[in-house]
Amino acid sequence: MLEGCDNVTLKVDTIVSGLEIGNCKRVKVIVSPGAMVPSITIDKTDGCHLTLSDETQNNSDFLITAAKSSEMNVMVTHEGESVEKALPEQFIYRLDFSHASGPKVTSKVSDLYSS
């Protein structure tokens, strides 16, 4: 767990359970080549840059969970090229009041993140 850090770069090898980042600013996490991380949780963090290993990318169970965070990016490898993607921090919620059982909530990622 990385808690309350400012302007830190963390290089990690294989993690068994998961990595948690909370209450941080300007954090870079680099997953070492050949290393595996099953999940990353980002909470109340502004400025988080993740660089994932190929092994982590190829794990179909890998998850990133984020709440109350901004300026999040993830660097991955695609067809031999490094690709950086923004992790959405803006969502659109719609309430549909036409259901007999009560309002239904649907959500989608803001069009700001469509490519």
DSSP file (Angstrom, degrees, kcal/mol; ACC not computed):
  #  RESIDUE AA STRUCTURE BP1 BP2  ACC     N-H-->O    O-->H-N    N-H-->O    O-->H-N    TCO  KAPPA ALPHA  PHI   PSI    X-CA   Y-CA   Z-CA
    1    1 A M              0   0    0      0, 0.0     2,-0.6     0, 0.0    20,-0.2   0.000 360.0 360.0 360.0 133.1    0.0    0.0    0.0
    2    2 A L  E     +a   21   0A   0     18,-3.2    20,-2.7     3,-0.0     2,-0.4  -0.959 360.0 179.2-110.1 114.8    1.2    3.5   -0.9
    3    3 A E  E     -a   22   0A   0     -2,-0.6    20,-0.2    18,-0.2    21,-0.1  -0.968  54.0  -9.9-128.8 129.2   -0.4    6.0    1.3
    4    4 A G  S    S+     0   0    0     18,-2.4     2,-0.3    -2,-0.4    20,-0.2   0.793  84.7 150.9  64.7  33.2   -0.1    9.8    1.6
    5    5 A C        -     0   0    0     17,-0.4    20,-2.2    -3,-0.1     2,-0.4  -0.688  31.1-157.0-100.8 152.4    2.9   10.2   -0.8
    6    6 A D  E    S-d   25   0B   0     -2,-0.3    20,-0.2    18,-0.2    21,-0.1  -0.993  71.3  -6.0-131.5 125.7    3.8   13.1   -3.0
    7    7 A N  E    S+     0   0B   0     18,-2.6     2,-0.4    -2,-0.4    20,-0.2   0.957  88.9 154.2  60.1  57.3    5.9   13.0   -6.1
    8    8 A V  E     -d   27   0B   0     18,-1.0    20,-2.6    17,-0.4     2,-0.5  -0.915  36.3-155.3-119.5 141.5    7.0    9.3   -5.8
    9    9 A T  E     -d   28   0B   0     -2,-0.4     2,-0.5    18,-0.2    20,-0.2  -0.982  15.8-169.7-112.5 125.9    8.1    6.7   -8.3
   10   10 A L  E     -d   29   0B   0     18,-3.3    20,-2.9    -2,-0.5     2,-0.5  -0.967   8.0-165.4-119.8 122.4    7.5    3.1   -7.3
   11   11 A K  E     -d   30   0B   0     -2,-0.5     2,-0.3    18,-0.2    20,-0.2  -0.937  17.9-168.5-106.6 123.8    8.9    0.2   -9.2
   12   12 A V  E     -d   31   0B   0     18,-2.5    20,-2.9    -2,-0.5    23,-0.1  -0.858  16.0-157.5-118.3 147.1    7.3   -3.1   -8.2
   13   13 A D        -     0   0    0     -2,-0.3    22,-0.1     1,-0.3    21,-0.1  -0.245  64.5 -30.5 -96.0-165.1    8.1   -6.8   -8.9
   14   14 A T        -     0   0    0     -2,-0.1     2,-0.4    23,-0.1    -1,-0.3  -0.225  60.8-161.7 -55.7 131.5    5.4   -9.4   -8.6
   15   15 A I        -     0   0    0     21,-2.6     4,-0.1     1,-0.1    24,-0.1  -0.965   8.5-155.2-116.5 133.1    2.7   -8.7   -6.1
   16   16 A V  S    S+     0   0    0     -2,-0.4    -1,-0.1     2,-0.1    -2,-0.0   0.931  85.2  15.0 -75.9 -47.1    0.5  -11.5   -4.9
   17   17 A S  S    S-     0   0    0      1,-0.3     2,-0.3    21,-0.1    -2,-0.1   0.919 113.2 -74.8 -99.6 -53.4   -2.7   -9.7   -3.8
   18   18 A G        -     0   0    0     20,-0.1     2,-0.4    19,-0.1    -1,-0.3  -0.900  33.1 -99.1 165.7 166.0   -2.8   -6.2   -5.3
   19   19 A L  E     - b   0  40A   0     20,-2.5    22,-2.8    -2,-0.3     2,-0.4  -0.927  28.7-162.8-111.7 132.0   -1.4   -2.7   -5.0
   20   20 A E  E     - b   0  41A   0     -2,-0.4   -18,-3.2    20,-0.2     2,-0.5  -0.961   4.6-172.1-117.2 132.3   -3.3    0.1   -3.3
   21   21 A I  E     +ab   2  42A   0     20,-3.1    22,-2.7    -2,-0.4     2,-0.4  -0.989  15.9 170.6-122.9 122.0   -2.6    3.8   -3.8
   22   22 A G  E     -ab   3  43A   0    -20,-2.7   -18,-2.4    -2,-0.5   -17,-0.4  -0.994  54.5  -2.5-140.3 141.3   -4.4    6.3   -1.5
   23   23 A N  S    S+     0   0    0     20,-1.9     2,-0.2    -2,-0.4    22,-0.2   0.872  91.8 138.1  54.4  44.4   -4.3   10.0   -0.7
   24   24 A C        -     0   0    0     19,-0.4    22,-2.0    20,-0.2     2,-0.4  -0.734  42.3-150.9-116.9 164.8   -1.3   10.6   -3.0
   25   25 A K  E    S-de   6  46B   0    -20,-2.2   -18,-2.6    -2,-0.2   -17,-0.4  -0.999  73.6  -0.6-135.6 137.1   -0.2   13.2   -5.5
   26   26 A R  E    S+     0   0B   0     20,-2.6   -18,-1.0    -2,-0.4     2,-0.4   0.960  80.2 169.6  51.4  68.8    2.0   12.8   -8.6
   27   27 A V  E     -de   8  48B   0     20,-3.1    22,-2.8   -20,-0.2     2,-0.4  -0.911  21.1-164.1-113.3 136.0    2.7    9.1   -8.3
   28   28 A K  E     -de   9  49B   0    -20,-2.6   -18,-3.3    -2,-0.4     2,-0.5  -0.984   5.1-169.1-117.4 130.5    4.3    6.9  -11.0
   29   29 A V  E     -de  10  50B   0     20,-2.8    22,-2.7    -2,-0.4     2,-0.5  -0.982   0.6-170.5-120.4 125.2    4.1    3.1  -10.7
   30   30 A I  E     -de  11  51B   0    -20,-2.9   -18,-2.5    -2,-0.5     2,-0.7  -0.966  12.8-150.5-117.3 118.1    6.2    0.9  -12.9
   31   31 A V  E     -d   12   0B   0     20,-3.0   -18,-0.2    -2,-0.5     3,-0.1  -0.805  32.1-117.7 -87.6 117.8    5.5   -2.8  -13.0
   32   32 A S    >   -     0   0    0    -20,-2.9     3,-2.4    -2,-0.7    21,-0.1  -0.132  34.3 -90.9 -56.2 145.8    8.9   -4.4  -13.8
   33   33 A P  T 3  S+     0   0    0      0, 0.0    -1,-0.1     0, 0.0     3,-0.1  -0.356 117.4  20.6 -56.0 135.4    9.2   -6.5  -17.0
   34   34 A G  T 3  S+     0   0    0      1,-0.3     2,-0.1    -3,-0.1    -2,-0.1   0.294 102.4 118.4  86.0  -9.5    8.4  -10.1  -16.2
   35   35 A A    <   -     0   0    0     -3,-2.4    21,-0.5   -23,-0.1     2,-0.4  -0.483  52.1-145.6 -90.4 161.0    6.5   -9.1  -13.1
   36   36 A M        -     0   0    0     -2,-0.1   -21,-2.6    19,-0.1    -4,-0.1  -0.992  15.5-179.5-132.1 132.5    2.8   -9.6  -12.4
   37   37 A V        -     0   0    0     -2,-0.4   -21,-0.1   -23,-0.2    22,-0.1  -0.991  12.7-160.4-128.3 120.9    0.3   -7.5  -10.5
   38   38 A P  S    S-     0   0    0      0, 0.0    25,-1.2     0, 0.0     2,-0.3   0.811  71.0  -4.0 -74.4 -28.5   -3.3   -8.8  -10.2
   39   39 A S  E     - c   0  63A   0     23,-0.2   -20,-2.5   -24,-0.1     2,-0.4  -0.993  52.2-152.6-161.2 155.3   -5.0   -5.5   -9.4
   40   40 A I  E     -bc  19  64A   0     23,-2.3    25,-2.5    -2,-0.3     2,-0.5  -0.999  10.6-163.2-132.6 130.0   -4.4   -1.8   -8.7
   41   41 A T  E     -bc  20  65A   0    -22,-2.8   -20,-3.1    -2,-0.4     2,-0.5  -0.963   4.1-169.0-115.0 128.2   -6.7    0.3   -6.6
   42   42 A I  E     +bc  21  66A   0     23,-3.2    25,-2.0    -2,-0.5     2,-0.4  -0.973  10.6 174.0-119.0 124.3   -6.4    4.1   -6.8
   43   43 A D  E     -bc  22  67A   0    -22,-2.7   -20,-1.9    -2,-0.5   -19,-0.4  -0.994  63.5 -13.5-137.3 129.3   -8.3    6.2   -4.2
   44   44 A K  S    S+     0   0    0     23,-2.2     2,-0.4    -2,-0.4    25,-0.2   0.896  93.2 141.3  50.7  49.1   -8.2   10.0   -3.6
   45   45 A T        -     0   0    0     22,-0.3    25,-2.0   -22,-0.2     2,-0.6  -0.976  40.1-158.2-126.2 134.2   -5.1   10.4   -5.7
   46   46 A D  E    S+ef  25  70B   0    -22,-2.0   -20,-2.6    -2,-0.4    25,-0.2  -0.949  75.2  14.5-113.7 115.8   -4.3   13.2   -8.2
   47   47 A G  E    S+     0   0B   0     23,-2.6   -20,-3.1    -2,-0.6     2,-0.5   0.926  70.4 170.1  87.6  79.1   -1.8   12.4  -10.9
   48   48 A C  E     -ef  27  72B   0     23,-1.7    25,-2.5    22,-0.4     2,-0.5  -0.978  10.8-172.7-126.2 119.1   -1.2    8.7  -11.1
   49   49 A H  E     -ef  28  73B   0    -22,-2.8   -20,-2.8    -2,-0.5     2,-0.4  -0.954   6.5-166.8-114.8 120.4    0.8    7.2  -14.0
   50   50 A L  E     -ef  29  74B   0     23,-2.7    25,-3.5    -2,-0.5     2,-0.5  -0.897   9.4-168.2-109.3 133.5    0.9    3.4  -14.4
   51   51 A T  E     -ef  30  75B   0    -22,-2.7   -20,-3.0    -2,-0.4     2,-0.3  -0.978  18.9-156.3-118.0 116.2    3.3    1.5  -16.6
   52   52 A L        -     0   0    0     23,-2.3    25,-0.1    -2,-0.5     2,-0.1  -0.670  11.0-125.2 -98.8 145.9    2.3   -2.1  -16.9
   53   53 A S     >  -     0   0    0     -2,-0.3     4,-2.4   -21,-0.1     5,-0.2  -0.399  29.3-111.5 -76.3 161.2    4.4   -5.2  -17.8
   54   54 A D  H  > S+     0   0    0      1,-0.2     4,-2.1     2,-0.2     5,-0.1   0.875 119.1  56.2 -60.9 -36.6    3.4   -7.4  -20.6
   55   55 A E  H  4 S+     0   0    0    -20,-0.2     4,-0.3     2,-0.2    -1,-0.2   0.900 108.8  45.7 -63.5 -40.9    2.6  -10.2  -18.1
   56   56 A T  H >4 S+     0   0    0    -21,-0.5     3,-1.3     1,-0.2     6,-0.2   0.922 112.1  51.6 -67.1 -43.5    0.2   -7.9  -16.2
   57   57 A Q  H 3< S+     0   0    0     -4,-2.4    -2,-0.2     1,-0.3    -1,-0.2   0.846 107.8  52.7 -60.7 -34.8   -1.4   -6.8  -19.5
   58   58 A N  T 3< S+     0   0    0     -4,-2.1     2,-0.8    -5,-0.2    -1,-0.3   0.456  83.4 101.7 -85.1  -0.2   -2.0  -10.4  -20.6
   59   59 A N    X   -     0   0    0     -3,-1.3     3,-1.8    -4,-0.3   -22,-0.0  -0.765  60.0-159.1 -85.1 111.4   -3.7  -11.3  -17.4
   60   60 A S  T 3  S+     0   0    0     -2,-0.8    -1,-0.2     1,-0.3    -4,-0.0   0.676  90.0  56.6 -67.1 -15.9   -7.4  -11.4  -18.2
   61   61 A D  T 3  S+     0   0    0      2,-0.1    -1,-0.3    -3,-0.0     2,-0.1   0.444  77.3 125.0 -93.1  -0.6   -8.3  -11.0  -14.5
   62   62 A F    <   -     0   0    0     -3,-1.8     2,-0.4    -6,-0.2   -23,-0.2  -0.360  39.4-174.5 -64.1 135.1   -6.3   -7.7  -14.1
   63   63 A L  E     -c   39   0A   0    -25,-1.2   -23,-2.3    -2,-0.1     2,-0.5  -0.980  23.1-160.6-133.2 144.0   -8.4   -4.8  -12.7
   64   64 A I  E     -c   40   0A   0     -2,-0.4     2,-0.5   -25,-0.2   -23,-0.2  -0.997  16.0-171.8-116.9 124.3   -7.8   -1.2  -12.0
   65   65 A T  E     +c   41   0A   0    -25,-2.5   -23,-3.2    -2,-0.5     2,-0.4  -0.969   7.4 179.7-116.4 130.1  -10.4    0.3   -9.6
   66   66 A A  E     +c   42   0A   0     -2,-0.5     2,-0.3   -25,-0.2   -23,-0.2  -0.985   9.6 173.6-135.3 143.2  -10.4    4.1   -9.0
   67   67 A A  E     -c   43   0A   0    -25,-2.0   -23,-2.2    -2,-0.4   -22,-0.3  -0.992  69.9  -2.3-146.3 140.5  -12.5    6.4   -6.9
   68   68 A K  S    S+     0   0    0     -2,-0.3     2,-0.3   -25,-0.2   -25,-0.1   0.839  99.3 126.3  51.1  40.1  -12.2   10.2   -6.2
   69   69 A S        -     0   0    0    -25,-0.2     2,-0.3   -27,-0.1   -23,-0.2  -0.879  38.3-169.1-128.0 157.9   -9.1   10.4   -8.3
   70   70 A S  E     +f   46   0B   0    -25,-2.0   -23,-2.6    -2,-0.3   -22,-0.4  -0.905  59.4  34.4-140.8 168.1   -8.0   12.5  -11.3
   71   71 A E  E    S+     0   0B   0     -2,-0.3   -23,-1.7   -25,-0.2     2,-0.5   0.910  72.4 164.4  53.4  51.5   -5.2   12.7  -13.9
   72   72 A M  E     +f   48   0B   0     15,-0.5    15,-2.8   -25,-0.2     2,-0.3  -0.861   9.2 172.0-104.0 131.5   -4.8    8.9  -14.2
   73   73 A N  E     -fG  49  86B   0    -25,-2.5   -23,-2.7    -2,-0.5     2,-0.4  -0.966  17.2-155.4-135.0 151.4   -3.0    7.4  -17.1
   74   74 A V  E     -fG  50  85B   0     11,-2.8    11,-2.8    -2,-0.3     2,-0.5  -0.997   6.9-151.4-129.9 133.6   -1.9    3.9  -18.0
   75   75 A M  E     +fG  51  84B   0    -25,-3.5   -23,-2.3    -2,-0.4     2,-0.3  -0.905  25.6 166.5-104.9 124.4    1.0    3.0  -20.3
   76   76 A V  E     - G   0  83B   0      7,-2.9     7,-3.5    -2,-0.5     2,-0.5  -0.832  35.3-113.6-129.9 168.1    0.7   -0.4  -22.1
   77   77 A T  E     + G   0  82B   0     -2,-0.3     2,-0.4     5,-0.2     5,-0.2  -0.915  30.7 178.7-105.9 130.4    2.4   -2.1  -25.0
   78   78 A H  E >  S- G   0  81B   0      3,-3.2     3,-1.9    -2,-0.5    -2,-0.0  -0.969  71.8 -19.7-134.9 118.0    0.4   -2.8  -28.2
   79   79 A E  T 3  S-     0   0    0     -2,-0.4     3,-0.1     1,-0.3    -1,-0.1   0.884 128.3 -51.0  52.5  43.2    2.0   -4.4  -31.2
   80   80 A G  T 3  S+     0   0    0      1,-0.2     2,-0.4     0, 0.0    -1,-0.3   0.390 119.3 106.7  80.7  -3.8    5.5   -3.5  -30.0
   81   81 A E  E <  S-G   78   0B   0     -3,-1.9    -3,-3.2     2,-0.0     2,-0.4  -0.846  72.3-119.6-109.3 144.1    4.6    0.2  -29.4
   82   82 A S  E     -G   77   0B   0     -2,-0.4     2,-0.4    -5,-0.2    -5,-0.2  -0.692  32.6-170.4 -80.0 131.0    4.0    2.0  -26.1
   83   83 A V  E     -G   76   0B   0     -7,-3.5    -7,-2.9    -2,-0.4     2,-0.5  -0.987  10.1-153.6-127.0 130.2    0.5    3.4  -25.9
   84   84 A E  E     -G   75   0B   0     -2,-0.4     2,-0.4    -9,-0.2    -9,-0.2  -0.900  14.3-174.6-106.5 131.3   -0.7    5.8  -23.2
   85   85 A K  E     -G   74   0B   0    -11,-2.8   -11,-2.8    -2,-0.5     2,-0.3  -0.964  22.3-126.6-125.2 140.4   -4.4    5.8  -22.3
   86   86 A A  E     -G   73   0B   0     -2,-0.4   -13,-0.3   -13,-0.2    -2,-0.0  -0.648  20.6-132.8 -80.5 139.4   -6.3    8.1  -19.9
   87   87 A L        -     0   0    0    -15,-2.8   -15,-0.5    -2,-0.3   -16,-0.1  -0.848  34.4-110.1 -90.9 124.4   -8.4    6.4  -17.3
   88   88 A P        +     0   0    0      0, 0.0     3,-0.1     0, 0.0    -1,-0.0  -0.216  38.9 172.6 -59.8 137.6  -11.8    8.1  -17.3
   89   89 A E        +     0   0    0      1,-0.1     2,-0.5   -21,-0.0   -21,-0.1   0.340  63.4  73.0-119.4  -0.6  -12.7   10.2  -14.3
   90   90 A Q        +     0   0    0     20,-0.1    20,-2.1     2,-0.0     2,-0.3  -0.969  57.9 174.7-121.4 126.0  -15.9   11.6  -15.7
   91   91 A F  E     -H  109   0C   0     -2,-0.5     2,-0.5    18,-0.2    18,-0.2  -0.872  24.2-135.3-124.2 157.4  -19.1    9.5  -16.1
   92   92 A I  E     -H  108   0C   0     16,-2.9    16,-1.8    -2,-0.3     2,-0.4  -0.965  19.3-163.2-114.9 127.2  -22.6   10.3  -17.2
   93   93 A Y  E     -H  107   0C   0     -2,-0.5     2,-0.4    14,-0.2    14,-0.2  -0.900   1.9-165.4-112.5 139.1  -25.5    8.9  -15.1
   94   94 A R  E     -H  106   0C   0     12,-2.8    12,-2.4    -2,-0.4     2,-0.5  -0.985   8.1-151.9-125.9 132.7  -29.1    8.8  -16.4
   95   95 A L  E     -H  105   0C   0     -2,-0.4     2,-0.7    10,-0.2    10,-0.2  -0.911   6.9-162.0-102.9 125.4  -32.1    8.1  -14.2
   96   96 A D  E >   -H  104   0C   0      8,-2.8     8,-2.3    -2,-0.5     3,-0.6  -0.922   9.3-178.9-109.3 109.0  -35.0    6.4  -16.0
   97   97 A F  T 3   +     0   0    0     -2,-0.7    -1,-0.1     6,-0.2     5,-0.1   0.345  62.0  89.7 -89.5   5.9  -38.2    7.0  -14.0
   98   98 A S  T 3   +     0   0    0      6,-0.1     2,-0.3     3,-0.0    -1,-0.2   0.518  61.5 103.5 -83.8  -3.9  -40.5    5.0  -16.3
   99   99 A H    X   -     0   0    0     -3,-0.6     3,-1.4     3,-0.2     0, 0.0  -0.606  68.1-141.0 -83.1 137.5  -39.9    1.6  -14.6
  100  100 A A  T 3  S+     0   0    0     -2,-0.3    -1,-0.1     1,-0.3    -3,-0.0   0.798 102.0  56.3 -65.0 -29.2  -42.7    0.3  -12.3
  101  101 A S  T 3  S-     0   0    0      1,-0.3    -1,-0.3    -3,-0.0    -3,-0.0   0.417 124.4 -84.8 -85.7   3.3  -40.2   -1.0   -9.8
  102  102 A G  S <  S-     0   0    0     -3,-1.4    -1,-0.3    -5,-0.1    -3,-0.2  -0.553  71.4 -25.2 118.2 175.3  -38.6    2.5   -9.4
  103  103 A P        -     0   0    0      0, 0.0     2,-0.4     0, 0.0    -6,-0.2  -0.307  54.6-144.9 -65.4 140.6  -36.0    4.5  -11.1
  104  104 A K  E     -H   96   0C   0     -8,-2.3    -8,-2.8     2,-0.0     2,-0.5  -0.898   9.8-147.9-104.8 133.3  -33.3    2.7  -13.1
  105  105 A V  E     +H   95   0C   0     -2,-0.4     2,-0.3   -10,-0.2   -10,-0.2  -0.891  18.6 176.5-105.2 126.6  -29.8    4.1  -13.1
  106  106 A T  E     -H   94   0C   0    -12,-2.4   -12,-2.8    -2,-0.5     2,-0.3  -0.911   6.1-169.3-121.7 155.2  -27.5    3.7  -16.1
  107  107 A S  E     +H   93   0C   0     -2,-0.3     2,-0.3   -14,-0.2   -14,-0.2  -0.967   9.0 177.6-141.4 158.0  -24.1    5.1  -16.6
  108  108 A K  E     -H   92   0C   0    -16,-1.8   -16,-2.9    -2,-0.3     2,-0.2  -0.974  39.5 -91.5-151.4 161.2  -21.5    5.5  -19.4
  109  109 A V  E     -H   91   0C   0     -2,-0.3   -18,-0.2   -18,-0.2     5,-0.0  -0.538  54.6 -98.0 -73.5 141.3  -18.1    7.0  -19.8
  110  110 A S    >   -     0   0    0    -20,-2.1     3,-1.9    -2,-0.2     4,-0.1  -0.201  27.8-115.6 -57.6 149.4  -18.2   10.7  -20.9
  111  111 A D  G >  S+     0   0    0      1,-0.3     3,-1.5     2,-0.2    -1,-0.1   0.642 107.0  83.3 -62.3 -14.5  -17.6   11.3  -24.7
  112  112 A L  G 3  S+     0   0    0      1,-0.3    -1,-0.3   -22,-0.1    -2,-0.1   0.768  93.0  46.9 -57.7 -24.8  -14.4   13.1  -23.7
  113  113 A Y  G <  S+     0   0    0     -3,-1.9    -1,-0.3   -23,-0.1     2,-0.2   0.349  83.8 114.0-103.0   4.8  -12.8    9.7  -23.6
  114  114 A S    <         0   0    0     -3,-1.5    -3,-0.0     1,-0.1    -4,-0.0  -0.541 360.0 360.0 -77.3 143.3  -14.0    8.3  -26.8
  115  115 A S              0   0    0     -2,-0.2    -1,-0.1     0, 0.0    -4,-0.0   0.399 360.0 360.0-124.1 360.0  -11.4    7.7  -29.4
